Amino acid sequence: VGGLEDVPGPAGDRPVRHSQEVRDHVPSDRLLVHEARDGWAPICAFLGKPIPPTPYPRINESASFQTPIKCVKAFLVLFYGSLG
């Protein structure tokens, strides 16, 4: 699965260009480029804070989407009568 840089045209490269502009203008000691998959550690180290005891939120994992998707599908079936 690719990121936005894999989207063709301006829609794909705008976020990439923006990120580069931020990196070019913000001093490195004041900028944290964070990947959600890295969890709490980089954020806490950057802020000089301890890692919290709660798990890092992972709301974009596919399992967290299953219930809302089922609810939407159920609504569509009720509203339209079928999905096919």
PyMOL Python script that loads the backbone (N, CA, C, O; Angstrom):
from pymol import cmd

cmd.read_pdbstr("""\
ATOM      1  N   VAL A   1       0.857  -1.170   0.000  1.00  0.00           N
ATOM      2  CA  VAL A   1       0.000   0.000   0.000  1.00  0.00           C
ATOM      3  C   VAL A   1       0.898   1.226   0.000  1.00  0.00           C
ATOM      4  O   VAL A   1       1.779   1.362   0.848  1.00  0.00           O
ATOM      5  N   GLY A   2       0.672   2.101  -0.942  1.00  0.00           N
ATOM      6  CA  GLY A   2       1.495   3.289  -1.053  1.00  0.00           C
ATOM      7  C   GLY A   2       0.938   4.454  -0.273  1.00  0.00           C
ATOM      8  O   GLY A   2      -0.175   4.398   0.252  1.00  0.00           O
ATOM      9  N   GLY A   3       1.724   5.508  -0.203  1.00  0.00           N
ATOM     10  CA  GLY A   3       1.292   6.721   0.467  1.00  0.00           C
ATOM     11  C   GLY A   3       0.839   7.747  -0.547  1.00  0.00           C
ATOM     12  O   GLY A   3       0.641   7.430  -1.720  1.00  0.00           O
ATOM     13  N   LEU A   4       0.675   8.972  -0.097  1.00  0.00           N
ATOM     14  CA  LEU A   4       0.225  10.037  -0.999  1.00  0.00           C
ATOM     15  C   LEU A   4       1.206  10.286  -2.123  1.00  0.00           C
ATOM     16  O   LEU A   4       0.821  10.759  -3.192  1.00  0.00           O
ATOM     17  N   GLU A   5       2.472   9.973  -1.892  1.00  0.00           N
ATOM     18  CA  GLU A   5       3.441  10.215  -2.959  1.00  0.00           C
ATOM     19  C   GLU A   5       3.190   9.315  -4.170  1.00  0.00           C
ATOM     20  O   GLU A   5       3.734   9.561  -5.247  1.00  0.00           O
ATOM     21  N   ASP A   6       2.357   8.261  -3.996  1.00  0.00           N
ATOM     22  CA  ASP A   6       2.022   7.372  -5.098  1.00  0.00           C
ATOM     23  C   ASP A   6       0.810   7.844  -5.896  1.00  0.00           C
ATOM     24  O   ASP A   6       0.491   7.259  -6.931  1.00  0.00           O
ATOM     25  N   VAL A   7       0.130   8.895  -5.432  1.00  0.00           N
ATOM     26  CA  VAL A   7      -1.033   9.428  -6.136  1.00  0.00           C
ATOM     27  C   VAL A   7      -0.527  10.306  -7.276  1.00  0.00           C
ATOM     28  O   VAL A   7       0.279  11.208  -7.048  1.00  0.00           O
ATOM     29  N   PRO A   8      -0.992  10.054  -8.506  1.00  0.00           N
ATOM     30  CA  PRO A   8      -0.496  10.862  -9.626  1.00  0.00           C
ATOM     31  C   PRO A   8      -1.004  12.298  -9.576  1.00  0.00           C
ATOM     32  O   PRO A   8      -2.080  12.575  -9.047  1.00  0.00           O
ATOM     33  N   GLY A   9      -0.212  13.200 -10.135  1.00  0.00           N
ATOM     34  CA  GLY A   9      -0.628  14.588 -10.281  1.00  0.00           C
ATOM     35  C   GLY A   9      -0.473  15.424  -9.026  1.00  0.00           C
ATOM     36  O   GLY A   9       0.099  14.980  -8.030  1.00  0.00           O
ATOM     37  N   PRO A  10      -0.998  16.656  -9.088  1.00  0.00           N
ATOM     38  CA  PRO A  10      -0.828  17.608  -7.993  1.00  0.00           C
ATOM     39  C   PRO A  10      -1.411  17.130  -6.659  1.00  0.00           C
ATOM     40  O   PRO A  10      -0.886  17.477  -5.601  1.00  0.00           O
ATOM     41  N   ALA A  11      -2.479  16.347  -6.697  1.00  0.00           N
ATOM     42  CA  ALA A  11      -3.071  15.880  -5.437  1.00  0.00           C
ATOM     43  C   ALA A  11      -2.085  15.027  -4.665  1.00  0.00           C
ATOM     44  O   ALA A  11      -2.085  15.028  -3.434  1.00  0.00           O
ATOM     45  N   GLY A  12      -1.256  14.308  -5.373  1.00  0.00           N
ATOM     46  CA  GLY A  12      -0.298  13.436  -4.713  1.00  0.00           C
ATOM     47  C   GLY A  12       0.943  14.141  -4.227  1.00  0.00           C
ATOM     48  O   GLY A  12       1.465  13.816  -3.160  1.00  0.00           O
ATOM     49  N   ASP A  13       1.430  15.112  -4.999  1.00  0.00           N
ATOM     50  CA  ASP A  13       2.688  15.713  -4.584  1.00  0.00           C
ATOM     51  C   ASP A  13       2.532  16.943  -3.700  1.00  0.00           C
ATOM     52  O   ASP A  13       3.524  17.416  -3.145  1.00  0.00           O
ATOM     53  N   ARG A  14       1.337  17.473  -3.551  1.00  0.00           N
ATOM     54  CA  ARG A  14       1.146  18.648  -2.690  1.00  0.00           C
ATOM     55  C   ARG A  14       1.554  18.367  -1.242  1.00  0.00           C
ATOM     56  O   ARG A  14       2.317  19.149  -0.674  1.00  0.00           O
ATOM     57  N   PRO A  15       1.073  17.272  -0.616  1.00  0.00           N
ATOM     58  CA  PRO A  15       1.499  17.009   0.768  1.00  0.00           C
ATOM     59  C   PRO A  15       3.003  16.757   0.874  1.00  0.00           C
ATOM     60  O   PRO A  15       3.636  17.129   1.862  1.00  0.00           O
ATOM     61  N   VAL A  16       3.560  16.127  -0.145  1.00  0.00           N
ATOM     62  CA  VAL A  16       5.003  15.856  -0.133  1.00  0.00           C
ATOM     63  C   VAL A  16       5.775  17.169  -0.224  1.00  0.00           C
ATOM     64  O   VAL A  16       6.752  17.366   0.498  1.00  0.00           O
ATOM     65  N   ARG A  17       5.343  18.063  -1.106  1.00  0.00           N
ATOM     66  CA  ARG A  17       6.004  19.379  -1.231  1.00  0.00           C
ATOM     67  C   ARG A  17       5.867  20.173   0.055  1.00  0.00           C
ATOM     68  O   ARG A  17       6.821  20.810   0.501  1.00  0.00           O
ATOM     69  N   HIS A  18       4.665  20.138   0.660  1.00  0.00           N
ATOM     70  CA  HIS A  18       4.442  20.872   1.907  1.00  0.00           C
ATOM     71  C   HIS A  18       5.365  20.355   3.006  1.00  0.00           C
ATOM     72  O   HIS A  18       5.976  21.141   3.731  1.00  0.00           O
ATOM     73  N   SER A  19       5.464  19.040   3.127  1.00  0.00           N
ATOM     74  CA  SER A  19       6.349  18.458   4.143  1.00  0.00           C
ATOM     75  C   SER A  19       7.790  18.904   3.929  1.00  0.00           C
ATOM     76  O   SER A  19       8.503  19.205   4.887  1.00  0.00           O
ATOM     77  N   GLN A  20       8.212  18.945   2.674  1.00  0.00           N
ATOM     78  CA  GLN A  20       9.583  19.381   2.388  1.00  0.00           C
ATOM     79  C   GLN A  20       9.775  20.857   2.731  1.00  0.00           C
ATOM     80  O   GLN A  20      10.820  21.239   3.258  1.00  0.00           O
ATOM     81  N   GLU A  21       8.779  21.687   2.437  1.00  0.00           N
ATOM     82  CA  GLU A  21       8.873  23.109   2.777  1.00  0.00           C
ATOM     83  C   GLU A  21       8.987  23.293   4.291  1.00  0.00           C
ATOM     84  O   GLU A  21       9.761  24.125   4.764  1.00  0.00           O
ATOM     85  N   VAL A  22       8.218  22.517   5.040  1.00  0.00           N
ATOM     86  CA  VAL A  22       8.296  22.600   6.501  1.00  0.00           C
ATOM     87  C   VAL A  22       9.692  22.204   6.954  1.00  0.00           C
ATOM     88  O   VAL A  22      10.296  22.892   7.777  1.00  0.00           O
ATOM     89  N   ARG A  23      10.210  21.099   6.421  1.00  0.00           N
ATOM     90  CA  ARG A  23      11.561  20.656   6.801  1.00  0.00           C
ATOM     91  C   ARG A  23      12.618  21.701   6.447  1.00  0.00           C
ATOM     92  O   ARG A  23      13.599  21.876   7.171  1.00  0.00           O
ATOM     93  N   ASP A  24      12.409  22.392   5.329  1.00  0.00           N
ATOM     94  CA  ASP A  24      13.378  23.406   4.886  1.00  0.00           C
ATOM     95  C   ASP A  24      13.363  24.652   5.759  1.00  0.00           C
ATOM     96  O   ASP A  24      14.376  25.345   5.846  1.00  0.00           O
ATOM     97  N   HIS A  25      12.236  24.958   6.412  1.00  0.00           N
ATOM     98  CA  HIS A  25      12.104  26.224   7.130  1.00  0.00           C
ATOM     99  C   HIS A  25      12.076  26.124   8.654  1.00  0.00           C
ATOM    100  O   HIS A  25      12.323  27.118   9.335  1.00  0.00           O
ATOM    101  N   VAL A  26      11.785  24.965   9.192  1.00  0.00           N
ATOM    102  CA  VAL A  26      11.709  24.820  10.647  1.00  0.00           C
ATOM    103  C   VAL A  26      13.027  24.238  11.140  1.00  0.00           C
ATOM    104  O   VAL A  26      13.477  23.217  10.622  1.00  0.00           O
ATOM    105  N   PRO A  27      13.652  24.863  12.125  1.00  0.00           N
ATOM    106  CA  PRO A  27      14.913  24.323  12.657  1.00  0.00           C
ATOM    107  C   PRO A  27      14.726  22.883  13.149  1.00  0.00           C
ATOM    108  O   PRO A  27      13.705  22.553  13.751  1.00  0.00           O
ATOM    109  N   SER A  28      15.710  22.045  12.889  1.00  0.00           N
ATOM    110  CA  SER A  28      15.583  20.621  13.198  1.00  0.00           C
ATOM    111  C   SER A  28      15.361  20.352  14.684  1.00  0.00           C
ATOM    112  O   SER A  28      14.742  19.351  15.045  1.00  0.00           O
ATOM    113  N   ASP A  29      15.859  21.235  15.546  1.00  0.00           N
ATOM    114  CA  ASP A  29      15.655  21.017  16.979  1.00  0.00           C
ATOM    115  C   ASP A  29      14.240  21.386  17.418  1.00  0.00           C
ATOM    116  O   ASP A  29      13.863  21.154  18.567  1.00  0.00           O
ATOM    117  N   ARG A  30      13.460  21.958  16.504  1.00  0.00           N
ATOM    118  CA  ARG A  30      12.076  22.334  16.816  1.00  0.00           C
ATOM    119  C   ARG A  30      11.061  21.549  15.984  1.00  0.00           C
ATOM    120  O   ARG A  30       9.865  21.840  16.014  1.00  0.00           O
ATOM    121  N   LEU A  31      11.546  20.558  15.248  1.00  0.00           N
ATOM    122  CA  LEU A  31      10.683  19.817  14.338  1.00  0.00           C
ATOM    123  C   LEU A  31      10.783  18.323  14.601  1.00  0.00           C
ATOM    124  O   LEU A  31      11.876  17.758  14.637  1.00  0.00           O
ATOM    125  N   LEU A  32       9.649  17.701  14.779  1.00  0.00           N
ATOM    126  CA  LEU A  32       9.580  16.244  14.869  1.00  0.00           C
ATOM    127  C   LEU A  32       8.783  15.754  13.675  1.00  0.00           C
ATOM    128  O   LEU A  32       7.612  16.102  13.518  1.00  0.00           O
ATOM    129  N   VAL A  33       9.408  14.957  12.843  1.00  0.00           N
ATOM    130  CA  VAL A  33       8.708  14.308  11.745  1.00  0.00           C
ATOM    131  C   VAL A  33       8.344  12.934  12.268  1.00  0.00           C
ATOM    132  O   VAL A  33       9.200  12.063  12.425  1.00  0.00           O
ATOM    133  N   HIS A  34       7.054  12.754  12.536  1.00  0.00           N
ATOM    134  CA  HIS A  34       6.588  11.554  13.229  1.00  0.00           C
ATOM    135  C   HIS A  34       5.815  10.640  12.311  1.00  0.00           C
ATOM    136  O   HIS A  34       4.962  11.087  11.545  1.00  0.00           O
ATOM    137  N   GLU A  35       6.111   9.372  12.387  1.00  0.00           N
ATOM    138  CA  GLU A  35       5.339   8.330  11.709  1.00  0.00           C
ATOM    139  C   GLU A  35       4.514   7.647  12.781  1.00  0.00           C
ATOM    140  O   GLU A  35       5.057   7.224  13.801  1.00  0.00           O
ATOM    141  N   ALA A  36       3.215   7.532  12.570  1.00  0.00           N
ATOM    142  CA  ALA A  36       2.340   6.947  13.587  1.00  0.00           C
ATOM    143  C   ALA A  36       2.794   5.556  13.998  1.00  0.00           C
ATOM    144  O   ALA A  36       2.627   5.167  15.154  1.00  0.00           O
ATOM    145  N   ARG A  37       3.362   4.808  13.073  1.00  0.00           N
ATOM    146  CA  ARG A  37       3.809   3.448  13.402  1.00  0.00           C
ATOM    147  C   ARG A  37       4.926   3.435  14.440  1.00  0.00           C
ATOM    148  O   ARG A  37       5.208   2.392  15.029  1.00  0.00           O
ATOM    149  N   ASP A  38       5.568   4.586  14.672  1.00  0.00           N
ATOM    150  CA  ASP A  38       6.659   4.660  15.654  1.00  0.00           C
ATOM    151  C   ASP A  38       6.159   4.788  17.085  1.00  0.00           C
ATOM    152  O   ASP A  38       6.934   4.623  18.027  1.00  0.00           O
ATOM    153  N   GLY A  39       4.870   5.082  17.259  1.00  0.00           N
ATOM    154  CA  GLY A  39       4.287   5.133  18.602  1.00  0.00           C
ATOM    155  C   GLY A  39       4.736   6.324  19.427  1.00  0.00           C
ATOM    156  O   GLY A  39       5.128   7.363  18.897  1.00  0.00           O
ATOM    157  N   TRP A  40       4.668   6.145  20.745  1.00  0.00           N
ATOM    158  CA  TRP A  40       4.941   7.226  21.691  1.00  0.00           C
ATOM    159  C   TRP A  40       6.412   7.633  21.776  1.00  0.00           C
ATOM    160  O   TRP A  40       6.711   8.807  21.994  1.00  0.00           O
ATOM    161  N   ALA A  41       7.325   6.691  21.608  1.00  0.00           N
ATOM    162  CA  ALA A  41       8.739   6.931  21.925  1.00  0.00           C
ATOM    163  C   ALA A  41       9.317   8.199  21.285  1.00  0.00           C
ATOM    164  O   ALA A  41       9.887   9.020  22.003  1.00  0.00           O
ATOM    165  N   PRO A  42       9.196   8.394  19.969  1.00  0.00           N
ATOM    166  CA  PRO A  42       9.795   9.603  19.389  1.00  0.00           C
ATOM    167  C   PRO A  42       9.150  10.894  19.894  1.00  0.00           C
ATOM    168  O   PRO A  42       9.842  11.892  20.099  1.00  0.00           O
ATOM    169  N   ILE A  43       7.844  10.881  20.095  1.00  0.00           N
ATOM    170  CA  ILE A  43       7.142  12.073  20.572  1.00  0.00           C
ATOM    171  C   ILE A  43       7.621  12.419  21.980  1.00  0.00           C
ATOM    172  O   ILE A  43       7.959  13.567  22.269  1.00  0.00           O
ATOM    173  N   CYS A  44       7.644  11.418  22.844  1.00  0.00           N
ATOM    174  CA  CYS A  44       8.029  11.651  24.236  1.00  0.00           C
ATOM    175  C   CYS A  44       9.490  12.078  24.353  1.00  0.00           C
ATOM    176  O   CYS A  44       9.825  12.959  25.145  1.00  0.00           O
ATOM    177  N   ALA A  45      10.355  11.450  23.561  1.00  0.00           N
ATOM    178  CA  ALA A  45      11.768  11.845  23.570  1.00  0.00           C
ATOM    179  C   ALA A  45      11.913  13.289  23.102  1.00  0.00           C
ATOM    180  O   ALA A  45      12.670  14.058  23.695  1.00  0.00           O
ATOM    181  N   PHE A  46      11.205  13.660  22.056  1.00  0.00           N
ATOM    182  CA  PHE A  46      11.260  15.021  21.513  1.00  0.00           C
ATOM    183  C   PHE A  46      10.794  16.043  22.540  1.00  0.00           C
ATOM    184  O   PHE A  46      11.371  17.124  22.658  1.00  0.00           O
ATOM    185  N   LEU A  47       9.743  15.694  23.285  1.00  0.00           N
ATOM    186  CA  LEU A  47       9.176  16.606  24.283  1.00  0.00           C
ATOM    187  C   LEU A  47       9.855  16.492  25.652  1.00  0.00           C
ATOM    188  O   LEU A  47       9.585  17.290  26.550  1.00  0.00           O
ATOM    189  N   GLY A  48      10.734  15.499  25.808  1.00  0.00           N
ATOM    190  CA  GLY A  48      11.384  15.301  27.093  1.00  0.00           C
ATOM    191  C   GLY A  48      10.424  14.803  28.159  1.00  0.00           C
ATOM    192  O   GLY A  48      10.556  15.158  29.330  1.00  0.00           O
ATOM    193  N   LYS A  49       9.475  13.995  27.769  1.00  0.00           N
ATOM    194  CA  LYS A  49       8.452  13.482  28.674  1.00  0.00           C
ATOM    195  C   LYS A  49       8.523  11.960  28.722  1.00  0.00           C
ATOM    196  O   LYS A  49       9.012  11.332  27.783  1.00  0.00           O
ATOM    197  N   PRO A  50       8.037  11.362  29.815  1.00  0.00           N
ATOM    198  CA  PRO A  50       8.016   9.898  29.878  1.00  0.00           C
ATOM    199  C   PRO A  50       6.934   9.326  28.955  1.00  0.00           C
ATOM    200  O   PRO A  50       5.948   9.990  28.635  1.00  0.00           O
ATOM    201  N   ILE A  51       7.148   8.099  28.548  1.00  0.00           N
ATOM    202  CA  ILE A  51       6.157   7.411  27.713  1.00  0.00           C
ATOM    203  C   ILE A  51       4.956   7.079  28.585  1.00  0.00           C
ATOM    204  O   ILE A  51       5.120   6.490  29.653  1.00  0.00           O
ATOM    205  N   PRO A  52       3.757   7.441  28.158  1.00  0.00           N
ATOM    206  CA  PRO A  52       2.565   7.172  28.975  1.00  0.00           C
ATOM    207  C   PRO A  52       2.269   5.669  29.052  1.00  0.00           C
ATOM    208  O   PRO A  52       2.666   4.902  28.174  1.00  0.00           O
ATOM    209  N   PRO A  53       1.572   5.267  30.106  1.00  0.00           N
ATOM    210  CA  PRO A  53       1.252   3.846  30.263  1.00  0.00           C
ATOM    211  C   PRO A  53       0.163   3.360  29.302  1.00  0.00           C
ATOM    212  O   PRO A  53      -0.003   2.154  29.119  1.00  0.00           O
ATOM    213  N   THR A  54      -0.567   4.271  28.698  1.00  0.00           N
ATOM    214  CA  THR A  54      -1.639   3.878  27.775  1.00  0.00           C
ATOM    215  C   THR A  54      -1.053   3.556  26.407  1.00  0.00           C
ATOM    216  O   THR A  54      -0.073   4.175  25.991  1.00  0.00           O
ATOM    217  N   PRO A  55      -1.644   2.595  25.707  1.00  0.00           N
ATOM    218  CA  PRO A  55      -1.142   2.256  24.371  1.00  0.00           C
ATOM    219  C   PRO A  55      -1.302   3.432  23.411  1.00  0.00           C
ATOM    220  O   PRO A  55      -2.213   4.247  23.551  1.00  0.00           O
ATOM    221  N   TYR A  56      -0.409   3.502  22.445  1.00  0.00           N
ATOM    222  CA  TYR A  56      -0.509   4.527  21.414  1.00  0.00           C
ATOM    223  C   TYR A  56      -1.778   4.271  20.592  1.00  0.00           C
ATOM    224  O   TYR A  56      -2.035   3.129  20.211  1.00  0.00           O
ATOM    225  N   PRO A  57      -2.573   5.305  20.314  1.00  0.00           N
ATOM    226  CA  PRO A  57      -3.821   5.105  19.569  1.00  0.00           C
ATOM    227  C   PRO A  57      -3.555   4.563  18.168  1.00  0.00           C
ATOM    228  O   PRO A  57      -2.648   5.019  17.473  1.00  0.00           O
ATOM    229  N   ARG A  58      -4.328   3.625  17.785  1.00  0.00           N
ATOM    230  CA  ARG A  58      -4.187   3.014  16.454  1.00  0.00           C
ATOM    231  C   ARG A  58      -5.549   2.999  15.773  1.00  0.00           C
ATOM    232  O   ARG A  58      -6.036   1.943  15.371  1.00  0.00           O
ATOM    233  N   ILE A  59      -6.154   4.159  15.646  1.00  0.00           N
ATOM    234  CA  ILE A  59      -7.518   4.227  15.118  1.00  0.00           C
ATOM    235  C   ILE A  59      -7.606   3.953  13.633  1.00  0.00           C
ATOM    236  O   ILE A  59      -8.707   3.753  13.119  1.00  0.00           O
ATOM    237  N   ASN A  60      -6.495   3.937  12.926  1.00  0.00           N
ATOM    238  CA  ASN A  60      -6.551   3.684  11.487  1.00  0.00           C
ATOM    239  C   ASN A  60      -6.339   2.223  11.132  1.00  0.00           C
ATOM    240  O   ASN A  60      -6.284   1.879   9.951  1.00  0.00           O
ATOM    241  N   GLU A  61      -6.217   1.350  12.135  1.00  0.00           N
ATOM    242  CA  GLU A  61      -6.067  -0.064  11.833  1.00  0.00           C
ATOM    243  C   GLU A  61      -7.378  -0.596  11.268  1.00  0.00           C
ATOM    244  O   GLU A  61      -8.455  -0.134  11.645  1.00  0.00           O
ATOM    245  N   SER A  62      -7.287  -1.553  10.378  1.00  0.00           N
ATOM    246  CA  SER A  62      -8.483  -2.038   9.683  1.00  0.00           C
ATOM    247  C   SER A  62      -9.535  -2.593  10.628  1.00  0.00           C
ATOM    248  O   SER A  62     -10.729  -2.457  10.359  1.00  0.00           O
ATOM    249  N   ALA A  63      -9.127  -3.215  11.729  1.00  0.00           N
ATOM    250  CA  ALA A  63     -10.105  -3.783  12.657  1.00  0.00           C
ATOM    251  C   ALA A  63     -11.006  -2.702  13.243  1.00  0.00           C
ATOM    252  O   ALA A  63     -12.182  -2.950  13.508  1.00  0.00           O
ATOM    253  N   SER A  64     -10.462  -1.510  13.445  1.00  0.00           N
ATOM    254  CA  SER A  64     -11.263  -0.444  14.038  1.00  0.00           C
ATOM    255  C   SER A  64     -12.318   0.087  13.063  1.00  0.00           C
ATOM    256  O   SER A  64     -13.258   0.762  13.480  1.00  0.00           O
ATOM    257  N   PHE A  65     -12.171  -0.208  11.784  1.00  0.00           N
ATOM    258  CA  PHE A  65     -13.136   0.247  10.793  1.00  0.00           C
ATOM    259  C   PHE A  65     -14.283  -0.734  10.587  1.00  0.00           C
ATOM    260  O   PHE A  65     -15.308  -0.367  10.012  1.00  0.00           O
ATOM    261  N   GLN A  66     -14.132  -1.964  11.042  1.00  0.00           N
ATOM    262  CA  GLN A  66     -15.118  -2.995  10.739  1.00  0.00           C
ATOM    263  C   GLN A  66     -16.506  -2.667  11.284  1.00  0.00           C
ATOM    264  O   GLN A  66     -17.488  -2.788  10.553  1.00  0.00           O
ATOM    265  N   THR A  67     -16.613  -2.260  12.540  1.00  0.00           N
ATOM    266  CA  THR A  67     -17.933  -1.960  13.110  1.00  0.00           C
ATOM    267  C   THR A  67     -18.603  -0.798  12.396  1.00  0.00           C
ATOM    268  O   THR A  67     -19.767  -0.920  12.016  1.00  0.00           O
ATOM    269  N   PRO A  68     -17.912   0.335  12.194  1.00  0.00           N
ATOM    270  CA  PRO A  68     -18.581   1.416  11.453  1.00  0.00           C
ATOM    271  C   PRO A  68     -18.982   1.009  10.037  1.00  0.00           C
ATOM    272  O   PRO A  68     -20.038   1.417   9.555  1.00  0.00           O
ATOM    273  N   ILE A  69     -18.157   0.215   9.372  1.00  0.00           N
ATOM    274  CA  ILE A  69     -18.494  -0.221   8.015  1.00  0.00           C
ATOM    275  C   ILE A  69     -19.740  -1.094   8.046  1.00  0.00           C
ATOM    276  O   ILE A  69     -20.619  -0.949   7.196  1.00  0.00           O
ATOM    277  N   LYS A  70     -19.825  -2.000   9.020  1.00  0.00           N
ATOM    278  CA  LYS A  70     -21.017  -2.846   9.144  1.00  0.00           C
ATOM    279  C   LYS A  70     -22.263  -1.994   9.398  1.00  0.00           C
ATOM    280  O   LYS A  70     -23.335  -2.285   8.868  1.00  0.00           O
ATOM    281  N   CYS A  71     -22.121  -0.956  10.199  1.00  0.00           N
ATOM    282  CA  CYS A  71     -23.261  -0.071  10.472  1.00  0.00           C
ATOM    283  C   CYS A  71     -23.705   0.658   9.206  1.00  0.00           C
ATOM    284  O   CYS A  71     -24.901   0.778   8.939  1.00  0.00           O
ATOM    285  N   VAL A  72     -22.754   1.136   8.441  1.00  0.00           N
ATOM    286  CA  VAL A  72     -23.092   1.833   7.190  1.00  0.00           C
ATOM    287  C   VAL A  72     -23.767   0.868   6.224  1.00  0.00           C
ATOM    288  O   VAL A  72     -24.763   1.211   5.587  1.00  0.00           O
ATOM    289  N   LYS A  73     -23.219  -0.348   6.117  1.00  0.00           N
ATOM    290  CA  LYS A  73     -23.836  -1.331   5.227  1.00  0.00           C
ATOM    291  C   LYS A  73     -25.259  -1.647   5.671  1.00  0.00           C
ATOM    292  O   LYS A  73     -26.161  -1.739   4.839  1.00  0.00           O
ATOM    293  N   ALA A  74     -25.465  -1.813   6.969  1.00  0.00           N
ATOM    294  CA  ALA A  74     -26.812  -2.102   7.480  1.00  0.00           C
ATOM    295  C   ALA A  74     -27.754  -0.948   7.154  1.00  0.00           C
ATOM    296  O   ALA A  74     -28.898  -1.179   6.761  1.00  0.00           O
ATOM    297  N   PHE A  75     -27.291   0.290   7.312  1.00  0.00           N
ATOM    298  CA  PHE A  75     -28.111   1.451   6.986  1.00  0.00           C
ATOM    299  C   PHE A  75     -28.478   1.453   5.503  1.00  0.00           C
ATOM    300  O   PHE A  75     -29.624   1.716   5.138  1.00  0.00           O
ATOM    301  N   LEU A  76     -27.498   1.158   4.657  1.00  0.00           N
ATOM    302  CA  LEU A  76     -27.753   1.160   3.207  1.00  0.00           C
ATOM    303  C   LEU A  76     -28.771   0.092   2.839  1.00  0.00           C
ATOM    304  O   LEU A  76     -29.647   0.325   2.006  1.00  0.00           O
ATOM    305  N   VAL A  77     -28.658  -1.075   3.458  1.00  0.00           N
ATOM    306  CA  VAL A  77     -29.623  -2.141   3.185  1.00  0.00           C
ATOM    307  C   VAL A  77     -31.018  -1.699   3.610  1.00  0.00           C
ATOM    308  O   VAL A  77     -31.989  -1.915   2.886  1.00  0.00           O
ATOM    309  N   LEU A  78     -31.116  -1.083   4.779  1.00  0.00           N
ATOM    310  CA  LEU A  78     -32.427  -0.611   5.248  1.00  0.00           C
ATOM    311  C   LEU A  78     -32.965   0.499   4.347  1.00  0.00           C
ATOM    312  O   LEU A  78     -34.159   0.537   4.049  1.00  0.00           O
ATOM    313  N   PHE A  79     -32.087   1.397   3.916  1.00  0.00           N
ATOM    314  CA  PHE A  79     -32.509   2.554   3.146  1.00  0.00           C
ATOM    315  C   PHE A  79     -32.814   2.191   1.699  1.00  0.00           C
ATOM    316  O   PHE A  79     -33.829   2.622   1.151  1.00  0.00           O
ATOM    317  N   TYR A  80     -31.941   1.400   1.078  1.00  0.00           N
ATOM    318  CA  TYR A  80     -32.086   1.085  -0.352  1.00  0.00           C
ATOM    319  C   TYR A  80     -32.685  -0.285  -0.621  1.00  0.00           C
ATOM    320  O   TYR A  80     -33.135  -0.553  -1.735  1.00  0.00           O
ATOM    321  N   GLY A  81     -32.697  -1.139   0.360  1.00  0.00           N
ATOM    322  CA  GLY A  81     -33.273  -2.470   0.183  1.00  0.00           C
ATOM    323  C   GLY A  81     -32.264  -3.552  -0.127  1.00  0.00           C
ATOM    324  O   GLY A  81     -32.502  -4.718   0.188  1.00  0.00           O
ATOM    325  N   SER A  82     -31.136  -3.201  -0.740  1.00  0.00           N
ATOM    326  CA  SER A  82     -30.077  -4.169  -0.980  1.00  0.00           C
ATOM    327  C   SER A  82     -28.829  -3.425  -1.398  1.00  0.00           C
ATOM    328  O   SER A  82     -28.878  -2.238  -1.718  1.00  0.00           O
ATOM    329  N   LEU A  83     -27.725  -4.119  -1.395  1.00  0.00           N
ATOM    330  CA  LEU A  83     -26.466  -3.524  -1.833  1.00  0.00           C
ATOM    331  C   LEU A  83     -26.076  -4.000  -3.237  1.00  0.00           C
ATOM    332  O   LEU A  83     -25.076  -3.543  -3.789  1.00  0.00           O
ATOM    333  N   GLY A  84     -26.846  -4.899  -3.803  1.00  0.00           N
ATOM    334  CA  GLY A  84     -26.457  -5.469  -5.091  1.00  0.00           C
ATOM    335  C   GLY A  84     -27.135  -4.925  -6.272  1.00  0.00           C
ATOM    336  O   GLY A  84     -26.862  -5.354  -7.393  1.00  0.00           O
TER     337      GLY A  84
END
""", "prot")
cmd.dss("prot")
cmd.show_as("cartoon", "prot")
cmd.util.cbc("prot")
cmd.orient("prot")
